Amino acid sequence: MAAVLPLADLQGQVRRVSWLNSIIKGDCVAALEALPDHSVDAIFADPPYNLQLGGTLHRPDQSLVDAVDDDWDQFSSFEVYDAFTRAWLLACRRVLKPNGTIWVIGSYHNIFRVGAIMQDLNFWLLNDIVWRKVNPMPNFKGRRFQNAHETMIWASRDAKAKSYTFNYDALKASNEDVQMRSDWLFPICSGSERLKDDDGKKVHPTQKPEALLARVIMASTRPGDVILDPFFGSGTTGAVAKRLGRNFVGIEREQDYIDAAAARIAAVEPLGKAELTVMTGKKAEPRVAFNALIEAGLVRPGQVLTDARRRFSAIIRADGTLSANGEAGSIHRLGAKVQGFDACNGWTFWHFDDGQSLKPIDELRTVIRNDLAKLD
Ligand SMILES: C[S@@+](CC[C@H](N)C(=O)[O-])C[C@H]1O[C@@H](n2cnc3c(N)ncnc32)[C@H](O)[C@@H]1O
């Protein structure tokens, strides 16, 4: 069961209270003040939409539409909504790690205001993702287009943050080896996933689909990361984070939602380490210097390297460079030089003789990388 921390218990003693994998009860702006600087890897925020609904809405058969008319979605003006948005975004920015990223989901009612304020606060917009709903609600009055999508803004903390997590290779591999696009197709939350009370009534009016959160989390976090959701609602972020081996911290002001979220998360079984390993591409592999091969005894000074067809050869020097024909340089520079090219990947160009055949020195780099992986 996720611990539920009343905000009163938290203020002033956050260092003693473990807020990891907890739901903090209270207003998110105040609750965020109690969290340490730079303590979360990612944020998923599904703030009030400020729907400004006037009166009740009926279907053509006169049945009442279960619209979002709750207190938490009421703001007296755009100015009040903007001030609230600025306050929670600023508070989020402080707790986000320098290379962390934030997702904010919204509809046409609020997302443009939110996006402008994010830019004003120096967040750096990376993408706007369109969540296209497979099964959207109809437009009952027939006076507008059917509203069939929501928008998610994905942003880094600022323009300087370059090393944010983006599991590009894994997303591509899971998408028929095609780059993942910015328009995502998912059904709205329904069926057995939708939390209902004993009378069959929806527990939360805007419960998000787990598949949407799963893609957000798989795209922008790693196992063990901490994901903050300042508008926790029914706990979708917490449930998916736990299943995917991530930590969460949720903030929610309504006790009924907290109770439902805590029970929901308690029932989730996390996936195992093997299922959660994230595929990475070549760029994500640790850098290995050629010198590391000499230090590990995999090659030795004086040893001769050649290309795959033995047209060119070079001698390994004790300082980690190669020499040939009176020239010296790195494996890359000398590889390019002997061929008369501008550039060359020395790891795949130079080969060593293992007594049976010629092999690229890249195989020796893999030996070092495998050793490094065992240290993780
Ligand atoms: C759009 S819903 C989030 C739904 C959630 N993503 C889910 O899947 O269930 C927004 C939630 O934020 C909560 N909320 C609104 N204002 C808040 C505030 N100032 N502090 C904390 N929670 C707030 C509401 O009670 C509501 O549950």
The ligand as a Gaussian input file, in Angstrom:
#p B3LYP/6-31G(d) Opt

LIG

0 1
 C       -7.275000      16.148000     -14.286000
 S       -7.277000      15.365000     -12.740000
 C       -5.910000      14.210000     -12.796000
 C       -6.368000      12.807000     -13.145000
 C       -5.249000      11.776000     -13.102000
 N       -4.237000      12.011000     -14.106000
 C       -5.780000      10.376000     -13.245000
 O       -5.379000       9.644000     -14.179000
 O       -6.618000       9.976000     -12.437000
 C       -6.654000      16.620000     -11.691000
 C       -6.567000      16.208000     -10.237000
 O       -5.861000      17.244000      -9.536000
 C       -6.455000      17.427000      -8.269000
 N       -6.150000      18.827000      -7.906000
 C       -6.689000      19.945000      -8.410000
 N       -6.117000      21.044000      -7.887000
 C       -5.169000      20.588000      -7.039000
 C       -4.236000      21.237000      -6.203000
 N       -4.158000      22.563000      -6.143000
 N       -3.385000      20.471000      -5.484000
 C       -3.458000      19.117000      -5.538000
 N       -4.351000      18.446000      -6.297000
 C       -5.194000      19.183000      -7.041000
 C       -7.923000      17.151000      -8.469000
 O       -8.532000      16.745000      -7.265000
 C       -7.892000      16.048000      -9.521000
 O       -7.929000      14.784000      -8.939000

